[in-house]
């Protein structure tokens, strides 16, 4: 047995059999080209169409080589284990957990799982007019490459990719394809977030907890120092992480949550504007109306008069 282990460790990887599918617990779905072509002209599918998707757990000996590339772009998210990619004539690049791999259409590449620590991956092939725009938005080099994600972002991307696969696995309808396309857009949008510093992963989780705290305490007006203290980080660090996660400053985000709730009350109750302002923690109804107009784009009275639904 020991001799066989040594042979396995010394085996040249070119000798390893290619197993594109067949892993225990795998999921794999390919849409027929006739179905894709039938919907290619639809306005909501011209930009992006999912052609294949899958999930390969503990993909032992998984290797793929495409000397001439394929007509679709491939994204792979490694969730566990390790692997590698090779782009054209470049050297192999290692792939680790939470790495997102982008392999462009019509370009040669190969990839595979580590023999010692075979990866678990969720992946999708797609095509359409938006693909190059997403490529640039992710700031990945034109020839393809790897974007390292935080654990939190990786979880969001993984969920969207998995859901896209489940949707097209359930049916080939036009609606299914539109939903799957939007899930891929969601995955790529999450992946485009600026990466967190290696030592701030735990801090990021704590900042997320303060976002949930804000949602549960809409009538309060917490100071920035209080929020940073809840997350156990400095004020500048808290503000930087918060803006990276939400796109807003903490105070601005909390105000938007409060006004979102105020909109709900305006739509679903007969309370006066002053009463709703007080319910949302605003002592001054004029200040409430001024902030409401600035962020929502209408005065509370104008907003309530709008036809909705």
C-alpha positions, 0 to 999 in steps of 0.5 A: 500500500505504501508503494502504491501511495508513493507511485500516486504522489510521483505520478505526472499529472498528464497521466491522470485520467480526465473525468469531466463528470461522475463525482458522487453528489454532483449536479450537472445541467446543459441546456439544448442549443435549440432551446438557447437559440430559440430565446436568444433574441428575447430582450432579457436574454440577449445580454446573458444566457446560461448554457451549462451549470453544475456542482462538483463536490470533492472532484477527485482527478477532475481535469479539463483541457480545451486547446481551442477554447469554447464558445461560452465563458466559464466561471468557477468558484472553488469552495473547498480544497484546491486546484489549478488553471492554465491560461494559454501558454502561461504557467499554472496558477493555483486555485484556493477556496473562495477563488473565482476563476474567469475563463473567457470564450474562444481562448485555450485553457485547462484546469483541474483539481489538486490530486492531494486536496481535490476541489469542490466547485460550483460553476456556470457557462454563459454567453451574450452581449453583456459578458465582456462588460461583466469581465471588465467590471470584475477587473480580471485581465482580458485573458482570464484569471482569478479573483479572490473573494472574502468568505462572506462574498464567496458565500453569496456568489456560491448561493447565486450560482447554485440557484441558477443551476437549480432553476435551469435544472427544473425546466427549459422555459423562457422564464427559467432562463431569465431567472437563471440569467439574473442569478448569474448577474447577482453572483457577478455583482457580489463578486465585483465587491472590493476584496476584504483585507485578509485580517478583516474577515472577522471584522466584516462579519461583525460589521454585518451584525451592526447592519442587522442591528440597524434594521432592528432599531430604526427609531434610534439615531446611533452615533458612528462611534457607537456602531464602531464599538458594536463591531469592535473596530475603530471608526475609520475601519468600520466606515471603510468596511461598511461602505465596501459592503453597502456602498453607503456611509453608516449614517446614510444607510441607517437613514435610508432604512428609516425612510424605507420604513416610513414609506411603508407606513405612508402606504399602509396606514392613515397616520399623519405625516407628523405621526409617522415622523414621530414613529420613526424617531423624528421629533421635527416633522419639517426635518423629516420631510426635508430628509425624505424629499432629499432621499426619496425624491418626493415630499411625504405627501407627494409620495403618499399620493403616488399610484403604486402596485 
